[in-house]
Amino acid sequence: MLGVAVIGAGAVCSIHLDSFLDHADICEIRAICDISLEKAQAAIDGKGLSATAYVDVEDMLANADIDLVSICLPPSLHCDIAVKSLKAGKHVLVEKPMAPSLEECDAMIAAQKESGRMLSVVSQNRYKVPTMKVKAMLDSGVAGQVNHAMINSLWWRGENYHDMAWRGVWAKEGGGSVANQSVHHLDIAQWMLGMPEKITAVMKNVAHSNSECEDSAVAIFEYPDKLVQFTSNIVTHDEEQELVFQTEKGRISVPWEVAASQALPNGFPSPNEAALSELQAAYDGAPEIEKEGHSGMIGNFLHAILGDKPLMIDGPEGKKAVELIIAIYKAATTRQPVTLPIDKDDVFYTKDGMVSQMPIFHEKTHSVENMAAFEISFGRDVGK
């Protein structure tokens, strides 16, 4: 039985607790750690757990009954806590984004290699039925080559969303809509298409005056054989989100939608019913997944530790989404195309270097330490 500790008793903690409880046959939650002992104990009591509340991470890591830690903290704290946990011999699961900088990602990966333990990054939206099925179709080649893709990561957040002390601050959150919300879609995009060669981008803050960071961005990803359009914002009222792949045989997408055309003698399109039926049959026949979202990916993490399954999202894989985020910020700030990968001598490689280059769209004028009095929601379910 694997002993689990969750670090950070904020909003996302409850989701992690429920997901670990969903695998109670192979793991047991034994500790929750938070700078507020009362919050840690409240999380324990709220789930009826037989676990210990900690306020000091070092004390908790000294507990030999803890095999793995799940880090549910603001991005600026991910690297330090992950490295400490790995050095203490614990397996580590860390919330998205992996870290605010490539330097921190590399430090986490190095600590993982030295420790011999596992490091995984939360990418729960891979574990959705439409996402898995479309990924299987792209991998099999049933739809042919992807010619163009459109990634719309569109969310809505009110002005008071940035009242949390760490939100909307480059040095603490690591960015705005691109880093916080769109990390989900960026992870899925690179997982399905691979990393682009070059990125061009623009960004602005158009509607959130208590945030230093962007709330809107548009980027173009260049590949040798295709272009990808990426849009990120938190000003879209219906939170419409989609990953659309225009392939040789037709359009396939997450959420699932299919279309197929063939050429008339004059080159204009007409419906291709045969291709449409073939693509729909491929989607219907793609493997189902037993558990979705956090539960699915945490299940993979647990079974990887036990040696039953390969780890789907390790440190290097989690770093890829961060590299896309940093490249978008560099391209938007310099107004120049950015070639990947980003070198270690690049000013944007370190957090301090990146922060020194970023525009301050608005001065953050007020903040609260937490929103404990309000129920925290998580927006639209990607893939649905």
Residue pairs with C-beta under 8 A, 6 or more apart in sequence:
1 26
1 27
1 28
2 26
2 27
2 28
2 67
2 68
2 302
2 305
2 306
3 27
3 28
3 30
3 31
3 63
3 65
3 66
3 67
3 68
4 20
4 27
4 28
4 29
4 30
4 31
4 66
4 67
4 68
4 69
4 70
5 29
5 30
5 31
5 32
5 33
5 54
5 60
5 63
5 66
5 68
5 69
5 70
5 90
6 13
6 16
6 17
6 20
6 29
6 31
6 32
6 33
6 43
6 69
6 70
6 72
7 32
7 33
7 34
7 57
7 60
7 69
7 70
7 71
7 72
7 73
7 81
7 85
8 33
8 34
8 71
8 72
8 73
9 32
9 33
9 34
9 36
9 39
9 40
9 42
9 43
9 72
10 34
10 39
10 72
10 73
10 370
10 376
11 376
11 378
12 72
12 95
12 378
13 32
13 43
13 72
14 43
14 46
14 47
15 294
15 378
16 70
16 72
16 294
16 298
17 29
17 32
17 43
17 47
17 49
18 47
18 294
18 295
19 293
19 294
19 295
19 298
19 299
20 27
20 29
20 70
20 298
21 29
21 47
22 291
22 295
22 298
22 299
23 295
23 298
23 299
23 302
26 302
26 303
26 306
27 68
27 302
29 47
29 49
29 51
30 51
30 52
30 63
30 65
30 66
31 51
31 52
31 53
31 54
31 60
31 63
31 66
32 40
32 41
32 43
32 44
32 49
32 51
32 52
32 53
32 54
33 40
33 53
33 54
33 55
33 56
33 57
33 60
34 40
34 43
34 53
34 54
34 55
35 55
36 55
37 53
37 54
37 55
39 372
40 53
40 54
40 55
41 53
44 51
44 53
52 60
52 63
54 60
57 81
57 84
57 85
58 84
60 66
61 69
61 84
61 85
61 88
61 90
62 88
66 90
67 90
67 91
67 305
68 90
68 91
68 92
68 93
68 118
68 301
68 302
68 305
69 81
69 85
69 90
69 91
69 92
69 93
70 93
70 94
70 298
71 77
71 78
71 81
71 82
71 85
71 92
71 93
71 94
71 95
72 95
73 81
73 95
74 166
74 172
74 173
75 97
75 99
75 100
75 172
75 173
75 174
75 179
76 100
76 166
76 171
76 172
76 173
76 174
76 351
78 94
78 95
78 98
78 99
78 100
78 104
78 108
79 99
79 104
79 105
79 107
79 108
82 92
82 94
82 108
82 111
82 119
83 107
83 108
83 111
85 92
86 92
86 108
86 111
86 112
86 114
86 115
86 117
86 119
87 111
87 114
87 115
89 115
89 117
90 117
91 117
91 118
91 119
91 301
91 305
92 108
92 112
92 117
92 118
92 119
92 120
93 120
93 121
93 122
93 298
93 301
94 108
94 119
94 120
94 121
94 122
94 318
95 121
95 122
96 121
96 122
96 123
96 183
96 184
96 187
96 318
96 321
97 121
97 174
97 179
97 180
97 183
97 321
97 322
97 325
98 104
98 105
98 108
98 121
98 315
98 318
98 319
98 321
98 322
99 105
99 108
99 174
99 322
100 171
100 173
100 174
100 175
100 179
100 322
100 351
100 354
101 174
101 322
101 326
101 349
101 350
101 351
101 354
102 319
102 322
102 323
102 326
102 342
102 344
102 348
102 349
102 350
103 344
103 349
103 350
103 351
104 351
105 315
105 318
105 319
105 322
106 319
106 344
108 119
108 315
109 119
109 315
109 316
109 319
111 119
112 118
112 119
112 314
112 315
118 301
118 304
118 305
118 311
118 314
119 314
119 315
119 318
120 297
120 300
120 301
120 304
120 311
120 312
120 313
120 314
120 315
120 318
121 313
121 314
121 315
121 317
121 318
121 321
122 294
122 297
122 313
123 184
123 187
123 188
123 191
123 297
123 313
123 318
123 321
124 293
124 294
124 296
124 297
125 131
125 184
125 185
125 187
125 188
125 293
125 382
125 383
126 132
126 135
126 187
126 188
126 191
126 297
126 312
126 313
127 289
127 291
127 292
127 293
127 294
127 295
127 296
127 297
127 300
128 254
128 292
128 293
128 381
128 382
128 383
128 384
129 288
129 289
129 292
129 383
130 254
130 255
130 256
130 383
130 384
131 188
131 254
131 382
131 383
132 286
132 287
132 289
133 256
133 283
133 286
133 287
134 192
134 243
134 245
134 252
134 253
134 254
134 256
134 283
135 191
135 192
136 286
136 287
137 143
137 252
137 279
137 282
137 283
137 286
138 146
138 192
138 193
138 245
138 252
140 282
142 249
142 278
142 279
142 282
143 245
143 247
143 248
143 249
143 250
143 252
143 279
143 282
144 247
144 248
144 249
145 225
145 226
145 247
145 248
146 193
146 226
146 245
146 246
146 247
147 225
147 226
147 246
147 247
147 248
148 226
148 227
148 228
148 229
148 245
148 246
149 189
149 193
149 226
149 227
149 228
149 229
149 243
149 244
149 245
149 246
150 228
150 229
150 242
150 243
150 244
150 246
151 185
151 186
151 189
151 228
151 229
151 230
151 231
151 242
151 243
151 244
152 185
152 231
152 240
152 241
152 242
152 243
152 244
153 177
153 181
153 182
153 184
153 185
153 186
153 230
153 231
153 232
153 233
153 241
154 231
154 232
154 233
154 236
154 239
154 240
154 241
155 177
155 181
155 233
155 234
155 236
155 239
155 241
155 379
155 380
156 234
156 235
156 236
156 237
156 238
156 239
156 379
157 181
157 208
157 215
157 234
157 379
159 207
159 208
159 209
159 210
160 210
161 167
161 208
161 234
162 168
162 208
162 210
162 211
162 364
163 210
163 366
163 367
163 368
163 371
164 367
164 368
164 370
164 371
165 172
165 367
165 368
165 369
166 172
166 173
167 173
167 180
167 211
168 176
168 208
168 210
168 211
168 212
168 213
168 364
169 211
169 212
169 213
169 364
170 212
170 213
170 354
170 355
170 358
170 360
171 351
171 355
173 179
173 180
173 213
174 180
174 325
174 351
175 213
175 214
175 325
175 329
176 203
176 205
176 208
176 211
176 213
176 214
176 215
176 217
176 234
177 213
177 214
177 215
177 216
177 217
177 232
177 233
177 234
178 186
178 203
178 214
178 217
178 232
178 325
178 328
178 329
179 213
179 325
181 232
181 234
181 379
182 217
182 230
182 232
182 325
183 321
183 322
183 325
184 382
185 230
185 232
185 241
185 243
185 382
186 230
186 321
186 324
186 325
187 318
187 320
187 321
188 243
188 254
188 382
189 221
189 228
189 230
189 243
189 324
190 320
190 321
190 324
191 317
192 243
192 245
193 223
193 226
193 228
194 223
195 320
195 323
195 324
195 340
195 341
196 221
196 222
196 223
196 228
196 324
196 340
197 222
197 223
197 224
197 339
197 340
198 221
198 222
198 337
198 338
198 339
198 340
199 219
199 220
199 221
199 222
199 324
199 327
199 328
199 331
199 337
199 338
199 340
200 219
200 220
200 222
200 331
200 337
200 338
201 217
201 218
201 219
201 220
201 327
201 328
201 329
201 331
201 332
201 338
202 217
202 218
202 219
202 332
202 335
203 214
203 216
203 217
203 218
203 328
203 329
203 332
204 214
204 215
204 216
204 217
204 361
205 211
205 213
205 214
205 215
205 216
205 361
205 362
206 215
206 216
206 235
207 215
207 235
208 215
208 234
208 362
209 362
210 362
210 364
210 365
210 366
210 367
211 361
211 362
211 364
212 358
212 360
212 361
212 362
212 363
212 364
213 358
213 361
214 332
214 361
215 233
215 234
215 235
216 232
216 233
216 234
216 235
217 230
217 231
217 232
217 233
217 328
217 332
218 229
218 230
218 231
218 232
219 229
219 230
219 231
219 232
219 328
219 331
219 332
220 227
220 228
220 229
220 230
221 227
221 228
221 229
221 230
222 337
230 328
239 379
239 380
241 380
241 382
242 253
242 254
242 255
243 253
243 254
244 251
244 253
244 257
245 251
245 252
245 253
249 260
249 272
249 275
249 278
249 279
250 258
250 259
250 260
250 261
250 272
250 275
250 276
250 279
251 257
251 258
251 259
251 260
252 258
252 279
252 283
254 382
254 383
255 383
255 384
256 283
258 276
258 279
258 280
258 283
259 276
260 271
260 272
260 273
260 275
260 276
260 279
261 269
261 270
261 271
261 272
262 269
262 270
262 271
262 272
262 275
263 269
263 270
264 270
289 296
290 296
291 299
293 381
297 312
297 313
300 309
300 311
300 312
300 313
301 311
303 309
304 310
304 311
304 312
323 340
323 341
323 342
326 342
326 348
326 349
326 354
327 338
327 340
327 342
329 348
329 354
329 358
330 338
330 342
330 346
330 348
330 354
330 357
331 337
331 338
333 357
333 358
333 359
334 357
342 348
342 349
343 349
346 353
347 353
347 354
347 356
347 357
348 354
348 357
